[in-house]
Amino acid sequence: MKKYSLILLTTLSVLFSCKKDHTPAPATTTGMWKGTTALYFAPYININLRSNGTARIFKSIDAITDTNSTNVTISEGTYEIKGDTIQANFPTAITFFMGLSFQATISTEKNSMSGTVHDLESEYGSTSSFWGGFTLSK
């Protein structure tokens, strides 16, 4: 009996010492963000933030359920994160000559952001022709 108790005790100690810790993956800002804006021509937006500092924005007047839909306009841009603030520019998001810029604060959990969006023309010293707020979540 002692022999079996010793084997059982050894087996249990090996099992408990090999227990894996399931720590959740750290939150990240990369990936697809979805939400709404106060802009009449693009009330719905999705933004895919890539790990290399580039981004793709999807804009529509209808809720975006398929980013490949013909109702969705797609533009490329770049972004930069400093602390909990993100700045992104999409140079040709409106027309070939006019783009969008947005600034936002990212939540501590990295699951939502809110800020303002405006035309890039105001970045170069002219008066902004439009601006509005937006909220995005993962």
C-alpha contacts under 8 A as a table, 3 or more apart, distances in Angstrom:
res1	aa1	res2	aa2	distance
1	M	4	Y	5.30
1	M	5	S	6.29
2	K	5	S	5.08
2	K	6	L	6.13
3	K	6	L	5.22
3	K	7	I	6.35
4	Y	7	I	5.04
4	Y	8	L	6.08
5	S	8	L	5.07
5	S	9	L	6.01
6	L	9	L	5.10
6	L	10	T	6.10
7	I	10	T	5.14
7	I	11	T	6.10
8	L	11	T	5.10
8	L	12	L	6.13
9	L	12	L	5.21
9	L	13	S	6.19
10	T	13	S	5.24
10	T	14	V	6.28
11	T	14	V	5.22
11	T	15	L	6.26
12	L	15	L	5.09
12	L	16	F	6.19
13	S	16	F	5.26
13	S	17	S	6.03
14	V	17	S	5.21
14	V	18	C	6.27
15	L	18	C	5.38
15	L	19	K	6.66
16	F	19	K	5.41
27	A	109	E	6.56
27	A	110	K	5.89
27	A	111	N	7.84
28	T	31	G	7.94
28	T	110	K	6.16
29	T	49	L	7.13
29	T	110	K	5.99
29	T	111	N	7.82
30	T	48	N	7.21
30	T	49	L	4.77
30	T	50	R	5.41
30	T	51	S	5.89
31	G	48	N	5.27
31	G	49	L	5.19
31	G	50	R	6.30
31	G	138	K	7.82
32	M	46	N	6.69
32	M	47	I	5.66
32	M	48	N	4.25
32	M	49	L	6.42
32	M	138	K	6.32
33	W	46	N	5.43
33	W	47	I	5.11
33	W	48	N	6.17
33	W	49	L	7.78
33	W	136	L	5.75
33	W	137	S	5.30
33	W	138	K	4.73
34	K	44	Y	7.94
34	K	45	I	6.03
34	K	46	N	4.30
34	K	47	I	6.51
34	K	136	L	5.05
34	K	137	S	5.44
34	K	138	K	6.30
35	G	44	Y	6.00
35	G	45	I	5.54
35	G	46	N	6.28
35	G	134	F	7.28
35	G	135	T	5.61
35	G	136	L	4.22
35	G	137	S	6.31
36	T	43	P	5.29
36	T	44	Y	4.48
36	T	45	I	5.78
36	T	134	F	5.64
36	T	135	T	5.84
36	T	136	L	6.72
37	T	42	A	6.92
37	T	43	P	4.74
37	T	44	Y	6.17
37	T	45	I	7.15
37	T	117	V	7.99
37	T	132	G	6.67
37	T	133	G	5.72
37	T	134	F	4.11
37	T	135	T	6.68
38	A	42	A	7.97
38	A	43	P	5.93
38	A	132	G	4.95
38	A	133	G	5.46
38	A	134	F	6.29
39	L	42	A	5.41
39	L	43	P	5.33
39	L	130	F	7.97
39	L	131	W	7.20
39	L	132	G	5.88
39	L	133	G	7.92
40	Y	43	P	5.73
40	Y	61	I	7.69
41	F	60	S	7.48
41	F	61	I	6.16
42	A	45	I	6.84
42	A	59	K	5.44
42	A	60	S	5.04
42	A	61	I	5.11
43	P	59	K	7.62
43	P	60	S	6.63
43	P	61	I	5.62
43	P	62	D	7.53
44	Y	59	K	5.86
44	Y	60	S	5.34
44	Y	61	I	6.13
44	Y	62	D	6.48
44	Y	63	A	5.76
44	Y	64	I	6.69
45	I	57	I	6.91
45	I	58	F	5.45
45	I	59	K	4.62
45	I	60	S	6.51
45	I	64	I	7.31
46	N	57	I	5.85
46	N	58	F	5.03
46	N	59	K	6.74
46	N	64	I	7.60
46	N	136	L	7.88
47	I	55	A	6.79
47	I	56	R	5.68
47	I	57	I	4.45
47	I	58	F	6.19
48	N	55	A	5.48
48	N	56	R	5.19
48	N	57	I	6.46
49	L	53	G	7.22
49	L	54	T	6.46
49	L	55	A	4.62
49	L	56	R	6.83
49	L	79	Y	7.76
50	R	53	G	5.91
50	R	54	T	5.52
50	R	55	A	5.71
51	S	54	T	7.33
53	G	78	T	5.69
53	G	79	Y	5.46
53	G	80	E	6.56
54	T	76	E	7.44
54	T	77	G	5.75
54	T	78	T	4.21
54	T	79	Y	6.07
55	A	76	E	5.89
55	A	77	G	5.09
55	A	78	T	5.31
55	A	79	Y	6.64
56	R	74	I	6.85
56	R	75	S	5.70
56	R	76	E	4.58
56	R	77	G	6.10
57	I	74	I	5.66
57	I	75	S	5.34
57	I	76	E	6.42
57	I	77	G	7.69
57	I	90	F	7.75
57	I	93	A	7.92
58	F	67	T	6.74
58	F	72	V	6.06
58	F	73	T	5.59
58	F	74	I	4.68
58	F	75	S	6.78
59	K	64	I	7.98
59	K	72	V	5.49
59	K	73	T	5.14
59	K	74	I	6.55
60	S	63	A	6.90
60	S	64	I	6.77
60	S	71	N	6.17
60	S	72	V	4.94
60	S	73	T	6.41
61	I	71	N	7.72
62	D	71	N	7.50
64	I	67	T	6.50
64	I	72	V	7.40
66	D	69	S	5.47
67	T	72	V	6.38
68	N	72	V	6.99
69	S	72	V	5.54
70	T	73	T	7.64
74	I	93	A	7.46
75	S	90	F	6.60
75	S	92	T	6.65
75	S	93	A	5.22
76	E	90	F	5.89
76	E	91	P	7.76
76	E	92	T	7.74
76	E	93	A	7.56
77	G	88	A	7.09
77	G	89	N	5.49
77	G	90	F	4.19
77	G	91	P	6.58
78	T	88	A	5.64
78	T	89	N	5.63
78	T	90	F	6.75
79	Y	86	I	6.90
79	Y	87	Q	5.55
79	Y	88	A	4.05
79	Y	89	N	6.43
80	E	86	I	5.74
80	E	87	Q	5.41
80	E	88	A	6.44
81	I	84	D	7.04
81	I	85	T	5.71
81	I	86	I	4.43
81	I	87	Q	6.50
82	K	85	T	5.36
82	K	86	I	6.40
84	D	105	T	5.64
84	D	106	I	5.18
84	D	107	S	7.19
84	D	108	T	7.53
85	T	103	Q	7.11
85	T	104	A	5.64
85	T	105	T	4.58
85	T	106	I	6.03
86	I	102	F	7.99
86	I	103	Q	5.64
86	I	104	A	5.32
86	I	105	T	6.41
86	I	106	I	7.20
87	Q	101	S	7.40
87	Q	102	F	5.78
87	Q	103	Q	4.57
87	Q	104	A	6.73
88	A	101	S	5.67
88	A	102	F	5.36
88	A	103	Q	6.60
89	N	99	G	7.32
89	N	100	L	5.89
89	N	101	S	4.42
89	N	102	F	6.59
89	N	120	L	7.58
90	F	93	A	5.41
90	F	99	G	5.36
90	F	100	L	5.13
90	F	101	S	6.24
91	P	96	F	7.94
91	P	97	F	7.69
91	P	98	M	6.36
91	P	99	G	4.09
91	P	100	L	6.34
91	P	120	L	7.12
92	T	95	T	5.38
92	T	96	F	4.96
92	T	97	F	6.24
92	T	98	M	5.48
92	T	99	G	4.46
92	T	100	L	7.43
93	A	96	F	7.66
93	A	98	M	6.79
93	A	99	G	4.62
93	A	100	L	5.78
94	I	97	F	7.75
94	I	98	M	5.40
94	I	99	G	5.23
94	I	100	L	6.89
95	T	98	M	5.00
95	T	99	G	6.74
96	F	99	G	7.80
98	M	119	D	6.87
98	M	120	L	6.47
98	M	121	E	6.83
99	G	119	D	5.66
99	G	120	L	5.11
99	G	121	E	7.51
100	L	117	V	6.83
100	L	118	H	5.75
100	L	119	D	4.56
100	L	120	L	5.20
101	S	117	V	5.65
101	S	118	H	5.50
101	S	119	D	5.95
101	S	120	L	5.54
102	F	115	G	7.13
102	F	116	T	5.64
102	F	117	V	4.23
102	F	118	H	6.41
103	Q	115	G	5.55
103	Q	116	T	5.68
103	Q	117	V	6.65
104	A	113	M	6.00
104	A	114	S	5.12
104	A	115	G	3.97
104	A	116	T	6.53
105	T	113	M	5.42
105	T	114	S	5.71
105	T	115	G	6.25
106	I	110	K	5.95
106	I	111	N	7.65
106	I	112	S	6.00
106	I	113	M	4.32
106	I	114	S	6.93
107	S	110	K	5.04
107	S	111	N	6.39
107	S	112	S	5.52
107	S	113	M	5.91
108	T	111	N	7.90
109	E	112	S	7.70
110	K	113	M	7.69
111	N	137	S	5.51
111	N	138	K	5.23
112	S	135	T	7.33
112	S	136	L	5.57
112	S	137	S	4.13
112	S	138	K	6.37
113	M	135	T	5.85
113	M	136	L	5.34
113	M	137	S	6.41
114	S	133	G	7.41
114	S	134	F	5.63
114	S	135	T	4.37
114	S	136	L	6.31
115	G	133	G	5.65
115	G	134	F	5.65
115	G	135	T	6.78
116	T	131	W	6.89
116	T	132	G	5.50
116	T	133	G	4.29
116	T	134	F	5.93
117	V	131	W	5.44
117	V	132	G	5.41
117	V	133	G	6.07
117	V	134	F	7.01
118	H	122	S	7.67
118	H	128	S	6.90
118	H	129	S	7.82
118	H	130	F	5.63
118	H	131	W	4.04
118	H	132	G	6.53
119	D	122	S	6.26
119	D	123	E	7.80
119	D	128	S	6.25
119	D	129	S	6.70
119	D	130	F	6.17
119	D	131	W	6.82
120	L	123	E	5.13
120	L	124	Y	7.21
120	L	128	S	7.82
121	E	124	Y	5.54
121	E	125	G	7.16
121	E	126	S	5.98
121	E	127	T	7.27
121	E	128	S	6.30
121	E	129	S	7.84
122	S	125	G	5.37
122	S	126	S	4.87
122	S	127	T	5.25
122	S	128	S	4.51
122	S	129	S	7.69
123	E	126	S	7.35
128	S	131	W	7.09
